[in-house]
Each structure stands twice: as C-alpha cells, then as structure tokens.
Amino acid sequence: MTTMNMLQAINNALDIAMAENEKVICFGEDVGVFGGVFRATSHLQEKYGKARCFNTPLVEQGIIGFANGLAAQGAVPVAEIQFADYIFPAFDQIVNETAKFRYRSGDLFNVGGLTIRTPYGGGISGGLYHSQSPEAYFTHTPGLKVVVPRNPYQAKGLLLAAIRDPDPVLFLEPKRLYRAAVGDVPDDDYQLPIGEAEVVKEGNDITLVGWGAQMEVISKAAELADEQGIACEVIDLRSLLPWDVDTVAESVFKTGRMIVSHEAPLTGGFAGEIVATIQERCFLYLESPITRVTGLDTPFPLVLEKEYLPDHLKIFEAIRESVNF
Amino acid sequence: MMTQYVHQPSFMTGDEFSIETFCLLNPDGELYEGAKEPPLTREHARKLYQAMLATRILDERMMAAQRQGRLSFYMQCTGEEAAVVGATAALDDADMIMAQYREQGALMYRGFSIDEFMNQLFGNELDYGKGRQMPIHYGSRKLHYMTISSPLATQIPQATGYAYGQKLAGEGHCTLTFFGEGAASEGDFHAALNMASVHQVPVIFFCRNNGYAISTPATEQFAADGIAPRAFGYHMHVIRVDGNDALAVFEATRQARQIAVEQNQPVLIEAMSYRLAAHSSSDDPSGYRAKSEEEAWRVKDPLLRMQRWMAKKGWWSDEEEASQQETLRREVLETMKRAEKRPPPPLESLISDVYADVTPALQRQLDQLKRHIRRYPDAYPRGAQSLDLTLSSADDRQGEA
C-alpha cells in the first residue's frame, strides 16, 4: 500500500499497463515530456520512449481519429483529451466511429483496445469551459462504456480494467479530486469491475445514487442525515454505461426512496435515465417521488459556482423532503 | 528552417508554385514522348485491367438492378476505375486500404468475389456486415480493406493512426486512404495530414478529385489549385496524377509507397478524374451539369485507354474483351439471383457486436422484442423469419428481470 492522490494512482495504472503490454500507447496534448497539464502521464515518456508516449498536435478530432485507427490496427491506445469541455471536436469520431466500429463491420474490425481519458467536472473555478460534465452525451451512445472513479483506489483499479476491456471506454476523471482525494492504493496490479455499482454505505431509509466527485458530496449529506436519525444507503454507480440497475433496484426495494445527484444540468441528464428505470422496476415499493439534485439548466457559471453546484446542503434538503413526504 | 528577413512587405498566395500533372498514356493508349513504362508485367497489367472491367460491369448491372427496384441503393465508380484500381495494384496486398465508399475496384482487384459483393448489397445472412449498413459499405479483414463508414473523412485520421501502428509493428506495411476532393474540406483531413507529417507515418493519402461533391463542383469547394498544394502546409511529399491513366496512377502510387515504407513519410496523391455517373442512385446530375461536359470526359474513359495500350502490346484482344464482358455480366446476374433469395440476418444480430459480449440489458430488450414479434409476426416479416413462431412467448424469457 502507498498513499497516493488520484493523479498518482492514474499514473501508476498507466505505468503498470505500459510495462505489461508494449502495445499500450499514451498520447494527447502535452502528454509527452511534460507529462500532461495535470501530470497524469509524468515520466512515462522517459520510461517507455517517445514512440509510446507522445505529444499530439492540438486537434481533438485528430487525436481520437488517430486513436481509432491505431486501435483497429491492434494497438491499445490510451488517448487523453485535456479537458472534457474540449472533447466535442472529437464527438463525431467517438459517436460515429469508436462506438460503431465493431457493429458496423459485423465484428471484422473493432477498436476495443481504446481508452479515452479526460478530466471533467467543476468546483475548481474553471467557468464554462473547464467545468462541464458531458457524460450524458456519451451514455446515449450504444457501443461505448462510460466509467467514472471516485477516489485513487477506484481510479487505479477501474483504469486498468478500462485499458484491458474488450470495448472502448470513456474514462471520466473528476479533476477536482486529482490532488484533493488521497488514499491508500495497493502497489500491485488489480482491477475493479466495469458495470458494477458499489454500495459505499448501507442504510434503510433512503438510497442516494451518484458517481465521481459527487460521491464526496453525497457522503457528506448522508452524514448530516445520519445526525438527524435518517440512515442513507449510498451507491457509487462507477460505470454509467452499462449501469448496474440491479444493485440500485435492490436498494430501493429496501428503502422505498431515492435521490440521484450529478453536477451536469437537470434536463436530459443521466439521472433522468436512472429515475425512469427505477420507477419502472420499483413502482409498488416507492414511498415518495424519486428526485434529482443537479446543476441548473444553464451553462456552468464562474463566480456563482458554489450556488450552481448540487452541494451537500441541497442534497440534505432533498433527503428531508423525501423522508417527510 | 532558417528564417530569411526582408524589409519590404510581400504577400504570397501560392500562385508562386505550380503543380504539374504526371501522365504516361494519352487517350489513345500511347505513351507520351519521353514517358517511361512502369515495371508492370503482362500478368499484373491484365489483373489490373480485368479488375477495372469487372468493376465497370458490376456497377452497370447493379445500377440497373437498383432502377428495377431490386436494390435499395447503389454507387458507381464509373470513370474513376483507373484511379482506384491503379493505386491498389501498386500496393502490397497486405497493406491496409481505408476507403471512402466509391472504391469497390480495390476490393475487386484483391479478389473479393461477386458473391461477397452481392451478399453485402442485399444485406443477407451471409453479409459480413450482417445487414447493418446500406449497400456498398463493404469490408474485408482477409483482404485488408477496412469496412466503409458513411461519415465523410473520418477514415483519414484513422489511416494515420493505423499506419502509426504499422510503423511500430515494423513489418514494412503502409495504409492507403481514399477520399474525395469534397471530403478534403472536412477538419478530419487536415488533422490527419498534419499528424502524419509530425509523427512520420507510412500513410498514402489518395484524393480522387472527380470534380463533384454530389452537385457541388470543385470550383465551389476550394479556391486554391486543387488539393495538392495543401501538402506544402504540412511539409509532405505530394504528386498530382492523371487519374484516368492507370499506368501513371500505378507508378505514382508505387513510388509513393516506397517513400512511405522506406522513409516513414506520408505522401499525398491527387488523382484528377471525373465522376461519369451520378453521385448515387438517389442523385440526378442533369440538375447541375451539362451533358456535353460528361461527353467530353467519356472520350477520356480510363478503361479504353488501358485497353488500347494493352492491345498494342498484344496483352489483350477484342475477342477477350467481348468474352470477358459476357462472362462477367452472366456471373453478376446469376449471383444476384442467389443473393436476393437468401434470408436476412437473424433477429439476434440486432444486438450482437454492439459490445464484445451481449450485455444483460440488451438481452432483455431483445427478449421483449421477440415477444412482441410473436404477437404480430405479419408486421415484421424479416424478424419473424428467424423466430420459431410455434414457441410460446414464455420460451425466451431468459434474461428477463
């Protein structure tokens, strides 16, 4: 065990993957000698050479187009998009190409080796273009897997799983936690399952569902509720596509109440999908309406970021309303 | 590069450079004066020409079939056979080809059978793509021909990435990607060329400049002298070639391949040609171009030119031409009859290959669909074909929550 922050855990996972398999190749803007603007790829070029860890020109559609071709050739590319806010020039390559490569060729060709890493999320005074949570654009795309870790331990295990997964994975890294989240991480190679949620805390009164950086906020709200005698069950989805309906439904059968929280705007957010599915599965068990605590339906603000974000107090209020319904 | 300083402002447009067009054969199939025949054996030349001819005949027959309502959609390569087949013939058969959509000639050259073409066109149970894509979206792993994707230009940066993998693998292969002069306006084109130059990748960017992007003429696609000058901006080797001259295309691509594979350098080839047919079966060129323009290009037919050259060399005869045409037409018709009778892909193919393994959620969706089709089989004749309707709907509830 070593105490690591999330960046160190990600760097460690990349190091293990590159040491194990010479087909693993890391690239993106500033990824080479500098090790990425957040330093997730530090020292990888030094260790594995310029051919396997390098800078690309500043062109996201090119990075992912290149990555798709490289993966089709049989390599295992780990492409970095510097901020999730800048992933949109690559949207066509991801949605029309990455996601459909296997299907459209009848499995003659695939880009299953591809992992796209990108930092997402707010709370870092990043304003409109360094704060977005674009997960819902991609969860609407069959053929992709979408994975979000909540802490360093999860980041290492899920990233190693993503790199070795036979399908392309979009790996969203909560950048607010890059240095803020610190924890014990095993030095050895390990994987955590993609597609399985984790019950972080058990409780009988209400189910709280989230992912990524929002888990910290949700846990804080659960502590406040605990002080009021409300026992929350906290679930980290970890993987949004595919997502673990069974674990969430099991919990709601027990609690009869649920809140889903994410930073992204309310309308069309992934919470809507979870709510629709759970009401279908658990209709007769529900004690109160399922609610969502999310960002506003606006672009991400700057100065009023704190007001915009679905923080622990907003979630705590939603818990009280649900329990007192 | 050393910066040279001047003290009077001067602006440039690119007109300072002019790019010549490489050609070997005139329209009568004679070598131009001073032109040197490429290293092409009799057998190789015959294989090249026969693929051009087979492509022409497949296209004619299938367009006719589309007009008869037997096929939903079709796209012809007519007029551009020399560009496509000439380039393919200059590659190693294990080099990857990432085409746009009009390059069936490349597959023909590499030995894709008429059955294989037909199965894709009719989307039947034998189609490698499992009936998922519109006609002409062929793919073949064994022939190193990447499955076609409708979005334009997406294959160009993919070719850069694929070739980068080939370079690391060190087996001496390259990738050639085809695209039109219209697709070269997409951002993906520029991303691909820049990255290929920066990362020194063995890739050949082959632009078929056929004058039109559906109805938009090249003059409304770009202001510069075609696509070729763009290579300068990326410090890339470039050649412009007469796309209706199979020999010139062969030789340009052969030398481009040497640069790509031996020096790990990308090359841009701009082949000047003309789309003699409509963009697709859904298009009617009479709405945007004159018949006289088409007639002027018919005179430059790439098949006639190659045929005449081969006849002069004693490598091809009128009799062979007639009998080959007859054989090919018959084969296409017979194969078509077989292919259109084959059943569609099974219902299960709706959910396979989305992921490496079918997810439980997808299995549930399919089971639900099966129950529905059993209830209304007449409304879904294709799907019902692969279902055993005598089973009760309880039989495929596996996977249900």
Chai-1 contact restraints between the chains, C-beta under 6 A:
chainA,res_idxA,chainB,res_idxB,connection_type,confidence,min_distance_angstrom,max_distance_angstrom,comment,restraint_id
A,P57,B,N194,contact,1.0,0.0,6.0,A-B,restraint_1
A,P57,B,M195,contact,1.0,0.0,6.0,A-B,restraint_2
A,P57,B,V198,contact,1.0,0.0,6.0,A-B,restraint_3
A,V59,B,A191,contact,1.0,0.0,6.0,A-B,restraint_4
A,Q61,B,G187,contact,1.0,0.0,6.0,A-B,restraint_5
A,Q61,B,D188,contact,1.0,0.0,6.0,A-B,restraint_6
A,Q61,B,A191,contact,1.0,0.0,6.0,A-B,restraint_7
A,G62,B,P157,contact,1.0,0.0,6.0,A-B,restraint_8
A,G62,B,A191,contact,1.0,0.0,6.0,A-B,restraint_9
A,G62,B,M195,contact,1.0,0.0,6.0,A-B,restraint_10
A,G65,B,P157,contact,1.0,0.0,6.0,A-B,restraint_11
A,G65,B,Q158,contact,1.0,0.0,6.0,A-B,restraint_12
A,G65,B,D188,contact,1.0,0.0,6.0,A-B,restraint_13
A,F66,B,P157,contact,1.0,0.0,6.0,A-B,restraint_14
A,F66,B,T160,contact,1.0,0.0,6.0,A-B,restraint_15
A,F66,B,G161,contact,1.0,0.0,6.0,A-B,restraint_16
A,F66,B,M195,contact,1.0,0.0,6.0,A-B,restraint_17
A,N68,B,Q158,contact,1.0,0.0,6.0,A-B,restraint_18
A,G69,B,Q158,contact,1.0,0.0,6.0,A-B,restraint_19
A,G69,B,A159,contact,1.0,0.0,6.0,A-B,restraint_20
A,G69,B,G161,contact,1.0,0.0,6.0,A-B,restraint_21
A,G69,B,Y162,contact,1.0,0.0,6.0,A-B,restraint_22
A,L70,B,G161,contact,1.0,0.0,6.0,A-B,restraint_23
A,L70,B,Y164,contact,1.0,0.0,6.0,A-B,restraint_24
A,L70,B,G165,contact,1.0,0.0,6.0,A-B,restraint_25
A,A72,B,Y162,contact,1.0,0.0,6.0,A-B,restraint_26
A,Q73,B,Y162,contact,1.0,0.0,6.0,A-B,restraint_27
A,Q73,B,G165,contact,1.0,0.0,6.0,A-B,restraint_28
A,A75,B,G165,contact,1.0,0.0,6.0,A-B,restraint_29
A,N96,B,P151,contact,1.0,0.0,6.0,A-B,restraint_30
A,E97,B,T154,contact,1.0,0.0,6.0,A-B,restraint_31
A,R102,B,D353,contact,1.0,0.0,6.0,A-B,restraint_32
A,Y103,B,D353,contact,1.0,0.0,6.0,A-B,restraint_33
A,Y103,B,V354,contact,1.0,0.0,6.0,A-B,restraint_34
A,R104,B,R132,contact,1.0,0.0,6.0,A-B,restraint_35
A,R104,B,Q133,contact,1.0,0.0,6.0,A-B,restraint_36
A,R104,B,T147,contact,1.0,0.0,6.0,A-B,restraint_37
A,S105,B,G139,contact,1.0,0.0,6.0,A-B,restraint_38
A,S105,B,T147,contact,1.0,0.0,6.0,A-B,restraint_39
A,G106,B,Y128,contact,1.0,0.0,6.0,A-B,restraint_40
A,G106,B,G129,contact,1.0,0.0,6.0,A-B,restraint_41
A,G106,B,K130,contact,1.0,0.0,6.0,A-B,restraint_42
A,D107,B,D353,contact,1.0,0.0,6.0,A-B,restraint_43
A,L108,B,Y128,contact,1.0,0.0,6.0,A-B,restraint_44
A,L108,B,G139,contact,1.0,0.0,6.0,A-B,restraint_45
A,L108,B,R141,contact,1.0,0.0,6.0,A-B,restraint_46
A,L108,B,T147,contact,1.0,0.0,6.0,A-B,restraint_47
A,F109,B,T147,contact,1.0,0.0,6.0,A-B,restraint_48
A,G112,B,A356,contact,1.0,0.0,6.0,A-B,restraint_49
A,P142,B,V354,contact,1.0,0.0,6.0,A-B,restraint_50
A,G143,B,V354,contact,1.0,0.0,6.0,A-B,restraint_51
A,P166,B,A356,contact,1.0,0.0,6.0,A-B,restraint_52
A,D167,B,Y355,contact,1.0,0.0,6.0,A-B,restraint_53
A,D167,B,A356,contact,1.0,0.0,6.0,A-B,restraint_54
A,P242,B,T359,contact,1.0,0.0,6.0,A-B,restraint_55
A,P242,B,A361,contact,1.0,0.0,6.0,A-B,restraint_56
